[in-house]
């Protein structure tokens, strides 16, 4: 596959539109460095797995990069177009069934009885369906932001749209391009979209907005690239009250297996969505789909017919907005851009990590994490342990929140420290399984297995001599069960407790 259509791209560094393919773009290499070059500022774009990746990762993307590496192996292959099409067909059938419980019980395809099918997957589907049903998409240019491997792109393609997909993970977009070659694929960032103003008839983000590093910046960029008369929509995102802080998110995700394994979820404040869109109230029309427990406090709602869910269209009246400012739940929106909006295009400054370099690491997860930690911001190194409060870095790296009396901390399956060892010759710590029983336990340093021992429900002191450091970079310590498969005793069976860590000279 050869990349040919970059006519609506822009340079994310200088905003120029005169980008050109170089000879590198037609090579057979997996990673084609400097394959697209801006003719104004001469910044270069890599092509990875035949997908242009426009821009680079900066320090604010660091926690997101943990997710990219953590999920690289599980995302290999992605979802085939046939499987995605079947899933959407089954969701439509389930929605239309007069007796949904009976339909689930009797359907021959066991996929429909998976816990996720009638729960969050249908929840996301009903919002998207309610927004897109009866819309004429034939020949329309549609941008799917946070597209993943493209499962939710299939209905758009089947409706006749010309779809462009964008995601910030090289693995996701590479697999998406293989599975859905009829879509156009780019790597890039929601907060600095690599497209020119007013390029698309529709811009959407399905269950993706809460993954973006800045909801406000992403919405502004999505509005910028939308044509006047076009539709912006988002679906399936969690939100929280305006007066809440990160402690609410930490509480929700403290025992969330996906987040503890590195998946960078988030719950944004209602104001991050509403206030951003309402800034352009004279140029847009806004409609909201909301699912909250206190739906009875909202006026003028219209339900979506989603059974156990409270999803409903909510008029954007002042009284409803005030209710939503103090509520939490799920949200989607439909924004019609009535006229042109003067939104300056976001640009990037100097970045710390080119996408092509990240992609070159991803074949070996342990080594990839070790390499990534060399780019870590100083404030993430040598964090106090066990500590007295949670941080996003520690949560995504497997550590649950510390609890009083703050003498130990619990890790889920695997957990990491980022430490400068200086002149230290060894590390010691106490460790035990949370659920009694013998388990093999590994310590890796900079991606290399250094020690394997047997631990149980009684505390065991582990002492490991440190291998010589090859650089002055911080060193990545990973503590993990040798066997990562789920334990018969559930979540707690996959946990270990660590205390009394010390570096020894």
N, C-alpha and C positions, 0 to 999 in steps of 0.2 A: 504494500500500500504506500502510495506517495502523497505527501501533503501538498495540496495545490491551492486551496481557497483560504487566503488570509486577507481578503480584500477589506473586511470590516474590522481588522485588528488595529490596535493602537499601541504605541510604546508606553509601558507603564512607568517609565522613568522621566520622559520629557513630553509625553502626550502627542508626539508626532505620529502621522499616519503613513509615512513612507517606509514601510517595512518590506524587506526583500529576502527571498529564499537564497541561500548560498549553495555551493556545490555539495556541502556536507549533507544537505537535506535529502539527497538522492542516494546516499551511501547505504550499505546493508548493515551498518552497526546498530546495536540495540540502543545505545545512547549516542546521539549525534550532537556534539557540542557546537555551539555558535552556528546553528543551522538557519536561523532567522536573525537578521541584523537590521537595526534601525539606522537609516541613512542620515539621520540628524545628529543623534548623540552616540551612535555606534555601539549601543548596548546590544548584547547578544542573547538569544533565546535558544535553549536546548530542545531537541526533539527526542522524546523517550518512548520507546515502543511505538514509534510512528505517530506519537501525539505531541504536538508543540506544548511546552510548559513555559508560560509567559510570566516572568517575575521570579523572585527568590524568597526564601524564608528569612525573616528577621527575628530578633530576640523575642518579640511578642508571640511568635508562632511556636515557641519551644514546647509548650504542653501539648499542642496539636501534633507535633512531630512524634511525641511519645505514642500517640494513637496510630499514626501512620506506620510506625515500626511494629507496634504490638499487634496490629491487625493484618500485616502484610501477608503472613502465611495463610490465615483463614480466608483472605479475599482472593487467593489464587484461583483462577477459573471463573469466578463470578457467576452470574445467573444467565443461562441461555435465553434467547428470545422466546423459544418454545415454552420453557418453564414459566417465564414471566407472563406470557400471554395466557397460559393455563391458570395461573394464580388469579389474574384479574377476571377471567371468565368465571372461576369458582366464587370469587367474592361477589360478582354480579348476581349469580344464581342464588347465593345465600341471602343477599339483600332482597331478592324478589320472592323468596319462599314465603308461603303463608304461615307455615309452622317451621320456624328456623331450627328449633331444638330437634325436631324429627328429621329435618334435612341433614343436620350434622350427624345424627346417629345412623342414618340409613345410606348416606352417600358412599359409593364404592371407593372413592379416592381417600385414603387415610390422611392425606395432607390436611383435610378440613377439620380433623380432630386434634391437630397439634394445638397446644395452648395459645400460641400466638395468633392463630388464624382468626378466630372470632373475637379476639381481644384487641391488641394494639394494631394488628394489620388491618382488620376491618374498620377500626376507628379512623385510621389514616385514610383508608379508601373512601369511606362515606363522605368525608370532607372534600376530598379531591373530586369525587363523582358529582357532588352537589354543585361544585364550582364549574366543572367542565361540561356537564351534560347539556346537550343541544347547542353547544357552541360550534360554529363552522370554523374548523382549523385547516381546511384544505388549502395548501400552498402558503400557509402562514409561517413566518419565521418565529420559532419559539426557542427561548433559552431556558435550559434546566440547570439551575445553580445548586451545587451540592448533589450532583446526579448519582454519585456512587458508581456502581457498575451498570446502572441504566434500567433497573427493573421498572421504575415508574415512568420511564421514557417510552416504553412500548405502546401504551394507549395513545400517546401523542402521535407516534409514527403511524399507528394503525388508523388514526383519524385524518391522515394526509398531511400532517405538519412537516415542515423542514426544521428538524430539531438540532440544536447545538447543545452539547453537554459539557459542563465544567465541574471539576472537582480538584481538591488540593493534594490528593494522594496519587503519586505516580502509579501505584499498583492498581488502584480502582479505575483510573481512566484508561490504563493499558488494557485491562481485562474488558472494560466496557467497549472499547473500540473493536476488540476481537469479536465480542458477542453481538454487538449492534453496529455493524459497519454502515448501516444506512443513516446513522446519526453522525454529526460532525463533533469531534472530541477535542477538548483542550484541557490542559492542566493550568491552574491559576487560582486566584483568591477572590472570594466574594467581596472583600472590602476594597479591592482595587481591580475591578473587572477589566480585562484586556480588550474591550470592544469600544468602538466609537459611539458617540451620542446617537440616540434614536435609531438603533440598529434592528430592534426586534418588535414584532407585533404582540408578543406575549412573553412574560418572564415569570418563572415559577420556581419555588423551592419547597419540595415535599419532605416534611419531617426533617428539615435540614437547618432551619434558621437558628435553632438552639445549639448547633455545633459551630456556628461561625464565631470568630473571636470578637466581633463587634456587630451587634444587631443594627445599630444606628447606621454605621458606615455601609453595611451590606444593603440595607433598604435604600439608602440614598443612591448607591451605585446601580441598583436594579432599576430604580426610577429613571436614572440618567440614560441608560441604554434602551429604555422603552420608548417606542414611538408615541406621539400624541394620538389618542384614540385607542391605545393599547391597554392590555390588562396585566397587572402584576398580582400574583396570588401566592400565598403561603398556606401550608396545612400541617396539622399534626405536631404542633410545638407546645411544650409546657411553659407556663408563665407563673409568676409569683407576685405578691403584693409590692407596691411601690416602696413601702417603708421597711421591707425585709432586707437582710444582708446575706453574705455568703454562708453564714451558719445554717440557714435553712437548707441550702443545697448540700452542705456537708452532712446534715442529718439525713436527708433523703438518700444520698448515695453511699452512706457509711458501710452498708452491707450489700451494695450493688455489685454483683460479680463482674459485670461488664466494665464498669468504671474502675474498679480495683485492678482489673486486667489491662487498663490503659485506654479504654474508649472514652473520649473526651465529651461526655454529655454536659448539659448545662440547663439551667432554668432561668430565663431572663425575666426582668421586671416588666409588668404591663406597660409602664411608661416608655420603655425602650422602643417598643413597637408603636404605640399610639402617638406619643408626642412627636416621634420622627415623621410619621405620615401626616399628622395634623398640622405640622409646620407648613404644609403645602395645601391647606384646606381649600384655597381658592382655585387651585389647579387640578385637584383630584376629587373623586368620589370614593368613599371608604365604606365597605361592608365587612362585618365581622361574623365569624362563626365561633361560638364559645361553648365549652363544656366545663361547667362548674357545679359544685354541690349545691350552692345557694341560688340556683336558677330562678327560684320563686321571687327573688328580689329584683329581677330584671323585668322591664315592661316591654310589651309589644313583640315578644319573641315568637319565632316560628320554628318548630322542630324539624329535624332531618329524618325522623323515622328510624332511629338507630337503636331501638330496643333499650338495652341496659345503659346506654350512654345518654347524657343530657345535651348532646350537641344541638345547637339551635342558631338560627340567624338572629342577630341582636341589633336593633336599631341603634345608631350612634348618637343617642340622646344624652344630654348632660347627666341625667340621673343614672343612666346605665353605665356611663364611663366612670362615675364616682364609685359605683358598686364594684366594677372591675379593678379599679385601682387598689382595692383592699381585699381582692380575692386571689385564689390560685386555682389552676386547672389547665385545660387545653385550649388552644386558640388557633384560628386560621383567619386569613383576611383576603379580600378581593379589592383591588384598587384600580379604578379607571382613571387614566391620565387624560384629562379633558383638553389640555393645551400644553404647549412647550413649557418646560421648567428649566431655569438657568441654574444648573447644579454643576459646579466645577468638578472636572474629572479628578479622582483621587490618583496620587502618584506614590511611588516607592522611593525611598532613599537608598543608601548603600545597604545591602543585605549581607547576612553572615553566612548563608548556606545556599549555594546554587542547587537547583532541583536535580541536575544531572549527577552531582556528587551524592546527594541523598539516595538517588535511585541505584547508584553503584554499590551502596551498602546493603541493600535490602535482601540479598540472597542468604544472608546469615544473620538471624535476629540478634544473637548474643553479641556478635561483633558490631552490628549496627548500633545497638544501644551504647556500647563502649565508645564508638566513634562519635555518636551524638553528644555524649556527655562532655566531650572536649569543647563543645560550643556553648556549654551551659553558662548562664549568667552567674556572676559571683554570689548573688544572694541565695542561690540554690545549693551552694556547696557548704558542707559541714553544718547542716541543720542540726539543732539540738535534738538529742535522742535520750529518752522517749519523747521529750517535749511536752508542752502543755496545751497546744492547740493544733488544729488541722491546717494543712495547706494543699493547694491543688496538686503541686508536684508530688507530695508524699502520697496523696490519695490515688493518683494515677499510677504510682509506682508500688501499689499494693498494701499500703499501711492504713489501717483503720484509725479513727481518731483516738488520741490518748485519753485515758480516763483516770480519775483520781484513784489512788494517790500519785499518779504519774510515775510509777516505778517501772512499768513495762509497756510494751506496745504489741499489737496483734497484726500479723501479716496474713494475706490471703494467697495461698498457693505459692506465690513468689513475691518478694519485696526487695527494694533496692535502697542503698545509701550511695551518696556521692561525696567522697571524702578526699581531702588532701592528707597524704600519709606522712609527708616530710621524712624525718629520720627513723620513723617507726619500723620495727622489724617484725612485728606480729600483731594480730588482732584477737581479742577474746570477747566472748559474750555468752550469756546463759540463754538456753532455748528449750522449749517443750512443746509438745502437741497440745492443742486445746481439748481435743477428744482423746482419751487414753488409747494407746495402741502403738506398736512399733512402726515407724516410718523412716525410710531412707531420706537423708537430708543433704543437700549440696550447697557449697559455697563457691561461687564463681567470682573472679576478679578480672575486670576488663574483658569479659566474655570467655574466659578460660576456666575450666573446672579445676579448682585447687584442692578441695576437700570433700569427701563423702563420708557421712557418719550415720549412725542409727540413733534416732531420738524417740522419746515416748512421752507419756503424760507427766513424768517426773523431770524436774529441771536438770539439764545436763550442761556442763561448762565446755564450750568449744574453744580451742586455741589453734590458730593457724598461722604459720610463718608466711610472711608476705614475700612474693616473688619480687625481684628487683624492678623498680619503675623505669620504664624506657624514656619517659618524658616528665615534665613538671606538671602536666595536666592533672586535674582531679581524677581519682580512680573510682570506677564503678564496681560496687560490691552487690552481688545478687545472692539472696538467700532463698532457697526454694526446695520444695519436695521433689525428689528425683522423678517420681511418677506424678504427672500433672492431671491425670484423669480424675473425674469427680469421685469423692469418697462416699461410701454407703450411708454415712451419718450426716450427709448434706453439707450445708455451708460451714458449720463449725468443724466438721471433719476435715475440711480443707484449710484450716487455720493453724498457725503456730504463734507462740508468744515469746518475745525476745526482751531481755533486760541486761543491765550491767555491761554495756559495750564499752570497751577501752582499747586504745592503741598503745602498744608497748614498745619502748625503745630497746 
